[in-house]
Amino acid sequence: MPAIKKAIIIGGGPAGLATALRLHQKNNIQCTIYELRPEPTTIGGAIGIPSNGLRLLDRLGVYQSLAARGSLDSQLILHSSQGSMLGEADWMNHAAEKTGFGYMRIKRGDIVDVMVEAVQNAGIPLAFGKRIVRIREAEDTITASFSDGTEDSADILIGCDGIHSAVRTRYVDPDAQPEYTGIAGSFSLLSTSSLPEHLRPNPGLNATFTPDGLFALTPCTPSGDELFWFFSRETPIEESEDTRDGWEVRRRDAVANFQSILLETLKDVKGHWGETLRTVVELTDTIHFFPVYHLPPDGRWSRGRAVLLGDAAHAMSPHAGQGVSMAMEDVFALSRLLADRTASLDEMSRRFQAVRRPRIKEMVQKAQANRDLRKRTGPWGLWMKEVAIKSGLLAYNWLGLDARGFGQGYLEYDIETQDF
């Protein structure tokens, strides 16, 4: 394969920004990022990034800046609907010891801000308001055409434009369409100081199951002065509904009526914890509502000189907490393969997928298992779920499984040690 000297990157989110940084730093590839939106934008809220993703963000040189904005508490605290504590565990301690990195909960906007600054400091061009409308290949180049009439050509085009990727739908795999998972979420941010002091949660991820789904509350800043809460629930949609219009109606209804809906859901959560959750809802002015989609696992990830990374290739539900980390692993895998000039683009794609598809499949299965826990259940089903969780946490702690790294191997995974 001739040397790749120039890359077009479609998408200015974490995946696209990380791709540009890595190829600039490691491969000496001239990158230009094109972002659809007129300015850096996210859906809001916060996300969790575990050890395997944080280690790669450190190698990009942005970890310290991110850590200055996010919460590093990795304690998981599960509460029963009766108000008691089911148990708690540090679910990252072994992975943190092995990798040097634990867990971070950080606002989406802060991730993008830090990475945009890093890209700009590196002198990498980042153009906003650029809608890609056409992709065409010649023997040695690939060209992107934009709605404003401009074009750019490069040796490779990398689609990092998310689950609704234009690169995928217009060129790489038009047949791969997002599928609804059956789960929808609501979330918001709240100033910790707005809560009475006796109701402020312990550091870490505090969660409880209800008959309708999972409610969780966690700090997302270093000082804990801001809380992120979310509620995931099973939300069916009628097959006859127009999906887009139907979800817009559901969003309006959910946002307008969220307090009464959530307070009804949480009315039977007892004790101090129940009071905390209801107060959080009452103090929240606005929420974001979103249906969770994923991509079929067997879609195409490349075509000629076009490659898909992150959610554009293999979007999964967020319930494994691995979205950003899987994108980072993709980025580092691509960088390694581009450094090998003995392989053709087709060979590079084959080797990439041979390593990445099994890993993605593993994370999809974890996301599926965690997603199923959000499904609606009756009182007896909830009781059985809580008994199983309490028993599992007791055994986990009593047997010292956290210190032995039980269930944490996937967090210690290092893409740079894999055999390609």
C-alpha positions in Angstrom: 0.0 0.0 0.0 1.4 3.4 -0.9 1.9 5.7 2.0 -1.3 7.4 3.3 -0.4 11.1 3.5 -3.8 12.8 3.7 -7.1 11.8 5.4 -10.5 13.3 5.3 -12.4 12.7 8.6 -16.2 13.1 8.7 -17.5 13.8 12.1 -16.3 16.2 14.9 -17.2 14.1 17.9 -14.8 12.2 20.1 -14.2 9.5 17.5 -13.3 12.0 14.7 -11.3 14.2 17.0 -9.3 11.2 18.4 -8.7 9.9 14.9 -7.2 13.2 13.7 -5.0 13.5 16.8 -3.7 9.9 16.6 -3.0 10.0 12.8 -1.3 13.4 13.2 0.8 12.3 16.2 1.7 8.7 15.2 1.4 8.4 11.4 2.3 12.0 10.3 -0.9 12.0 8.2 -2.4 15.4 7.2 -6.0 15.3 8.5 -8.9 17.6 8.0 -12.1 17.1 10.1 -15.5 18.0 8.6 -18.4 18.4 11.1 -22.1 18.7 10.0 -23.2 21.0 12.9 -22.3 24.7 12.9 -20.4 24.4 16.2 -19.3 21.8 18.7 -22.5 20.1 19.9 -23.5 17.1 21.9 -26.8 15.6 23.1 -25.9 16.7 26.7 -25.6 14.8 29.9 -22.6 12.8 30.9 -21.0 9.4 30.1 -18.7 7.0 31.8 -15.3 6.0 30.4 -13.6 2.9 32.0 -10.0 1.9 32.2 -9.5 0.6 28.6 -10.7 3.9 27.1 -8.9 6.2 29.6 -5.6 4.5 28.9 -5.9 5.4 25.2 -7.1 8.9 25.9 -3.9 9.3 28.0 -1.8 8.1 25.1 -3.5 10.8 23.0 -2.4 13.4 25.6 -5.8 14.5 26.7 -6.4 12.5 29.9 -5.1 15.1 32.4 -7.3 17.8 30.9 -10.3 15.4 31.0 -9.6 14.4 34.6 -9.6 18.0 35.6 -13.3 18.1 34.5 -14.7 14.7 35.4 -15.4 12.6 38.5 -13.1 9.7 39.1 -15.3 7.9 41.7 -15.6 4.2 40.6 -17.8 2.9 43.5 -21.1 1.3 42.5 -23.8 1.6 45.1 -27.1 -0.3 44.6 -30.2 0.6 46.6 -33.4 -1.4 47.0 -36.8 -0.1 46.3 -37.4 -0.5 50.1 -34.8 2.1 50.8 -32.0 -0.1 52.1 -28.7 -0.7 50.5 -28.3 -3.9 48.4 -24.6 -3.6 48.4 -21.6 -1.7 46.9 -18.4 -2.6 45.1 -15.5 -0.8 43.5 -15.9 -2.4 40.1 -12.7 -0.9 38.7 -10.1 -1.4 41.3 -8.3 -4.4 39.8 -8.4 -2.8 36.3 -7.1 0.4 37.8 -4.2 -1.4 39.3 -3.4 -3.2 36.1 -3.8 -0.2 33.7 -3.1 2.8 35.9 -6.6 4.2 35.1 -9.9 3.6 36.8 -13.2 5.2 35.8 -14.4 8.7 34.8 -17.8 10.2 34.6 -17.7 13.4 32.6 -20.1 15.6 30.8 -20.2 15.0 27.0 -19.6 18.7 26.3 -16.4 18.6 28.4 -15.0 15.7 26.4 -15.6 17.5 23.1 -14.3 20.9 24.5 -11.0 19.2 25.6 -10.5 17.3 22.4 -11.4 20.3 20.1 -8.8 22.3 22.0 -6.2 19.5 21.5 -7.0 19.4 17.8 -6.7 23.1 17.4 -3.4 23.2 19.4 -2.1 20.6 17.0 -3.0 22.8 14.0 -5.4 20.2 12.6 -8.1 21.9 10.4 -11.7 21.5 11.8 -14.5 22.8 9.6 -18.1 23.1 10.8 -21.3 23.3 8.9 -20.1 20.8 6.3 -22.8 18.3 5.1 -21.3 15.5 3.0 -23.6 14.8 0.0 -21.4 12.6 -2.3 -18.4 10.3 -2.1 -16.5 9.1 -5.2 -13.3 7.1 -5.7 -10.6 7.2 -8.3 -7.7 4.8 -8.5 -5.5 6.6 -6.0 -7.8 9.1 -4.2 -11.2 9.5 -2.7 -13.3 12.7 -2.9 -15.9 14.1 -0.6 -18.4 16.6 -1.9 -20.3 18.9 0.4 -23.6 20.7 0.2 -22.0 24.1 0.0 -20.4 23.1 -3.3 -16.9 22.5 -1.9 -14.9 19.3 -2.3 -11.8 17.7 -0.8 -9.7 14.7 -1.9 -7.4 12.5 0.1 -5.9 9.1 0.2 -8.4 7.8 2.7 -11.8 8.9 4.0 -12.8 8.0 7.6 -16.4 8.1 8.7 -16.7 9.0 12.4 -20.1 10.5 12.1 -22.1 8.4 14.5 -25.0 6.0 14.3 -26.7 8.0 11.5 -23.5 8.2 9.5 -23.8 9.8 6.1 -20.6 8.0 5.1 -22.2 4.7 5.8 -25.6 5.4 4.3 -24.3 7.2 1.2 -21.4 5.0 0.4 -20.1 2.2 2.6 -23.2 0.3 3.6 -26.5 1.9 2.7 -28.5 -1.1 3.8 -27.3 -1.0 7.4 -30.0 1.0 9.3 -30.3 1.7 13.0 -32.7 -0.5 14.9 -34.6 0.5 18.0 -33.6 -1.5 21.1 -36.9 -1.2 23.0 -35.3 1.0 25.7 -35.6 4.8 26.0 -33.9 7.1 28.4 -34.4 10.4 30.2 -31.5 12.3 31.7 -30.6 15.7 33.2 -28.0 17.6 35.2 -28.5 19.1 38.6 -26.5 21.3 40.9 -25.6 19.3 44.0 -26.0 22.5 46.1 -29.7 22.6 45.2 -30.3 19.4 47.2 -30.6 19.6 51.0 -27.3 18.4 52.5 -28.8 15.3 54.1 -30.1 14.1 50.7 -26.9 14.5 48.8 -25.7 11.1 47.5 -22.4 9.3 48.3 -19.7 9.6 45.7 -20.0 6.9 43.0 -22.8 5.6 40.9 -26.0 5.3 43.0 -28.7 3.2 41.3 -32.0 1.5 42.1 -34.3 -0.7 40.1 -38.0 0.0 39.9 -40.8 -2.0 38.2 -40.5 0.3 35.2 -36.7 0.5 34.8 -33.4 1.8 36.3 -32.9 5.2 38.0 -29.3 6.3 38.7 -27.6 9.3 40.2 -23.9 10.2 40.1 -21.5 13.1 40.3 -19.9 14.1 37.0 -17.3 16.8 38.1 -14.1 16.6 40.2 -15.7 18.4 43.2 -19.0 16.6 42.9 -20.8 20.0 42.6 -22.9 18.7 39.6 -25.0 15.5 39.5 -26.0 13.5 36.4 -29.2 11.5 36.7 -30.8 9.1 34.2 -33.8 6.8 34.0 -33.8 3.9 31.5 -37.0 2.1 30.8 -38.7 -0.3 28.4 -40.6 1.9 25.9 -42.5 0.0 23.1 -43.5 1.7 19.9 -46.4 0.7 17.7 -45.3 -0.8 14.4 -47.9 1.5 12.6 -46.4 4.6 14.1 -44.2 6.8 11.9 -41.0 6.4 13.8 -39.6 9.9 13.5 -42.9 11.7 14.1 -43.8 9.3 16.8 -40.6 9.8 18.8 -41.0 13.6 18.5 -44.4 13.3 20.0 -43.1 11.0 22.7 -40.3 13.5 23.4 -42.6 16.4 23.8 -44.9 14.4 26.1 -42.1 12.9 28.1 -40.4 16.3 28.6 -43.6 18.1 29.4 -44.9 15.5 31.9 -41.6 14.1 33.1 -42.1 15.1 36.8 -45.5 13.4 37.1 -44.3 10.3 35.2 -41.1 9.9 37.3 -42.7 10.7 40.6 -45.4 8.1 39.9 -42.6 5.6 39.1 -40.6 6.5 42.2 -43.6 6.8 44.7 -43.0 3.4 46.1 -39.2 3.7 46.7 -39.0 4.0 50.4 -36.8 5.6 53.0 -34.1 8.2 52.7 -33.1 7.1 49.2 -36.6 7.4 47.9 -36.8 10.9 49.3 -33.6 11.7 47.6 -34.8 10.5 44.2 -38.1 12.3 44.3 -36.4 15.5 45.4 -34.0 15.3 42.5 -36.9 14.9 40.1 -38.8 17.8 41.7 -35.8 20.1 41.4 -35.1 19.3 37.8 -36.4 21.9 35.3 -35.8 20.2 32.0 -34.8 16.7 30.7 -33.5 15.1 27.6 -35.5 12.2 26.2 -34.0 9.7 23.7 -34.8 6.3 22.3 -31.8 4.0 22.2 -30.8 2.6 18.8 -28.1 0.2 17.7 -26.7 -1.1 14.4 -26.9 -4.7 13.2 -23.6 -6.4 14.2 -22.8 -7.8 10.7 -22.7 -4.6 8.7 -20.0 -3.6 6.4 -17.2 -1.4 7.9 -15.2 -0.3 4.8 -15.4 0.1 1.1 -12.4 0.9 -1.0 -10.7 4.0 0.5 -13.6 4.7 2.9 -13.5 3.3 6.5 -16.0 3.5 9.3 -15.0 3.9 13.0 -16.9 3.9 16.3 -20.7 4.3 16.2 -20.7 4.8 12.5 -19.6 1.2 12.1 -21.0 -0.6 15.2 -23.2 1.6 17.4 -24.3 -0.4 20.4 -26.6 0.5 23.3 -24.8 2.5 26.0 -25.5 0.0 28.7 -22.0 -1.5 28.6 -20.5 1.9 29.1 -18.1 1.3 26.2 -19.1 3.6 23.4 -16.2 6.1 23.6 -13.8 3.3 24.5 -14.7 1.2 21.5 -14.1 4.2 19.3 -10.7 4.8 20.9 -9.8 1.2 20.3 -10.8 1.5 16.6 -8.7 4.6 16.3 -5.6 3.0 17.7 -6.1 -0.2 15.6 -6.4 1.9 12.4 -3.3 3.9 13.3 -1.3 0.7 13.8 -2.4 -0.8 10.5 -1.8 2.4 8.5 1.8 2.3 9.7 2.3 -1.0 7.9 2.9 -0.1 4.3 3.3 -3.7 3.1 -0.5 -4.3 3.2 -3.1 -3.3 0.7 -6.2 -1.4 1.8 -8.2 -4.6 1.4 -5.7 -6.5 3.6 -5.7 -3.7 6.1 -9.5 -3.9 6.4 -9.5 -7.6 6.7 -6.9 -7.5 9.6 -8.8 -4.7 11.3 -12.1 -6.6 11.3 -10.4 -9.9 12.3 -9.4 -8.2 15.6 -12.2 -5.7 16.1 -15.4 -7.8 15.3 -14.9 -10.3 18.2 -14.2 -7.5 20.6 -17.3 -5.5 19.5 -19.4 -8.7 19.7 -18.3 -9.2 23.3 -19.3 -5.6 24.2 -22.6 -5.9 22.4 -23.4 -9.0 24.5 -22.6 -7.1 27.7 -24.7 -4.2 26.6 -27.6 -6.6 25.8 -27.4 -8.2 29.3 -27.4 -4.8 31.0 -30.1 -3.5 28.8 -32.4 -6.5 29.7 -32.2 -5.5 33.4 -34.0 -2.3 32.4 -37.1 -4.1 31.2 -40.4 -3.7 32.9 -41.1 -6.2 35.7 -43.8 -6.8 38.3 -43.3 -6.6 42.1 -42.2 -10.2 42.4 -39.8 -9.9 39.5 -38.3 -6.8 41.1 -38.0 -8.6 44.4 -36.2 -11.5 42.8 -33.9 -9.2 40.9 -32.9 -7.4 44.1 -32.3 -10.7 45.9 -30.1 -11.8 43.1 -28.1 -8.5 43.1 -27.7 -8.5 46.9 -26.5 -12.1 46.9 -24.2 -11.5 44.0 -22.6 -8.4 45.7 -22.2 -10.2 49.0 -20.4 -13.1 47.3 -18.3 -10.7 45.2 -17.0 -8.8 48.2 -16.8 -11.8 50.6 -14.7 -13.9 48.2 -12.6 -10.9 47.3 -13.4 -11.2 43.6 -12.9 -7.5 43.0 -9.3 -7.8 44.1 -8.8 -10.8 41.9 -10.1 -8.9 38.9 -13.2 -11.1 38.4 -15.2 -9.8 35.5 -12.8 -7.0 34.8 -10.6 -8.6 32.1 -12.4 -6.7 29.3 -11.5 -3.4 31.1 -7.8 -4.3 31.0 -7.7 -5.0 27.3 -5.0 -3.1 25.4 -5.6 -2.7 21.6 -1.9 -2.0 21.2 -0.8 -5.4 22.4 -3.2 -7.3 20.1 -1.7 -9.4 17.3 -2.8 -8.0 13.9 
